[in-house]
Amino acid sequence: MSGQLSKRTENQNVPQWRYWQSVRPNQVALFTANKNYTWAQLAEKVAVASQNLESEGVTRNTCVTVIGKNSLESVILYLACQEIGAVCAFVMPAPLNIIENKLDTLYGEQLTRYVYLGHESGLNDNEISSINARVISPLMQIDSEEVSTYFDSETYSTVTAYQDSQLASIIFSSGSTGIPKAVAHTVSQHRSSAEGLLKDFHYRALDCWLLSLPIYHVSGLAIVHRWLEAGAALKVGVGNLAADFNGVTHASLVPTQLKRLLDSQCDLSLTHVLLGGSQIPMQLAQQAKDQGIDTWLGYGMTEAASTVTAKPVDGLEGCGHVLSNRKVKITKQRIFISGETLAQGYYHQGICTPMVDDEGWFDSKDLGCWQDGQLVVIGRADNQFISGGENIHCEEIERVLNQHPDVVQSIVIPIADEEFGHRPVAVIETKNEVKTRPNKQDIERFLDGKLEKFKWPVRYELMPDESRQGGIKVSRQFLADYLNRVR
């Protein structure tokens, strides 16, 4: 492993930020809109937060729930939880009843529900108290210049409850096939994920990765662990496109975000972008390359601590080779994953239930095949439907539609049909500024010769603005409900 990455085998019980504090104390570790923090300053602020957590009653194995969007505070609180051996559950802003359901998953009747209301949580202390949760404020003092007055530096330098093997995070899965599950990872599993990607994807000490995806999704949290593994810099943005990307070399984006960024004509320092999505247009990759940006695509999931396979965008079908520390096998088109990045299990009221079979394999519920040593993902098993006796994969149609020059993204939804059982309907996000319904005849001329006619969508709708519902993925269930309303 490159000497530029943290020495994992020698520091299993030393927090990574302390390691970088010892070797790069004066290097900037964190950029924010208002202030920058060196590794030494970051370590001090984590110490303050961890001591304040303990004063709130948080101890080893305690679960702390963070509700809100990305912020400096959420990053520091996550590290502080690791410092004292607690586990941090990240939850996206949502109505109170949804938050209560997730807290019911995390905490049993005898467990104290510790909740931190972060940036744009959308809730207040009274609302949280009404669902028998305790609001904590362990970060109130971390921005004080007089950090040394809040902790004993001599004790800090020697005492920590951190262990690589401890549970670090809980992330709720997207729930595309049912009720979202609370996926729990250890520090070691996150580190294995970061380590494997960084063997191929260049990210080193003088680089800066923008925390461009929500930390309550595994793709966002993975950025934090790559930063810690590389000892480079992390930037916490504020949602302003030009300001956030200023000085940034790396970002994790979805294709739509990259397209909008390139079209914005911002002065970019970007050198590398890791894209999520099954099909990345070569035109977009070339547009990025013309601006000196290498684009990579990857396949991954929450249970595998984000990316499993990756490659530079090359226009070929497939989502890359299997990264280090992971294993992939395909049985009857079903993709199974194993290796060091797999989650500890599904978390319920303090207990982790294993999610693998007796041989350590996790059923991804994705369908795929091998092609020239690369994994090709056909689609979700639950996104296959029967139309007129024929098996149809939604993602197969989407891959072709996404190649249309006016299409940014498409989602295909099967709609009940008396004659055929189900027929495909496409919801499309277009590149046109004028929001008009996609022209069916134009798209069908494009599909001719590229897709069997029985797979052509019978109808095309424009992607509604609210389709992402606060997340980074479009909800298929939301679109199915939407189509039933507008039919």
Protein Blocks (a to p, Z undefined) as FASTA:
>chain_A
ZZkbccfklmmmgcfklmmmmmmmmbcfbdcfkbccdfklmmmmmmmmmmmmmmnopaeh
iacddeddddfklmmmmmmmmmnopacdddddddfklmmmmmmmmpcfklccdddddehk
lpafklmmmnopacddfklmmmpfklmlmpcfklmmmgccbdfkbcfbdcddehlnbccd
dddddfklmmmmmmmmmmmmgcdfkbccddfbcfkbmklmmmmmmmmmnopacdddehia
klmmgopabdcddfklmmmmmmnopacfbfbdcdedjbdcfklmmmmmmnopacdddddd
fklnpafbdcddehiacebjadehiacddeehiacdedjkbcfbdceehiacdfbdfkop
acehpacddeehiacdfbdfklgcceehiacdfklmmmmmmmpmkbfbdcddddddfkno
pacddddddfbfbacdddfklmmmmmgopacfklpcfbdcdddfklnnopabdcfklmmm
mmmmmZZ
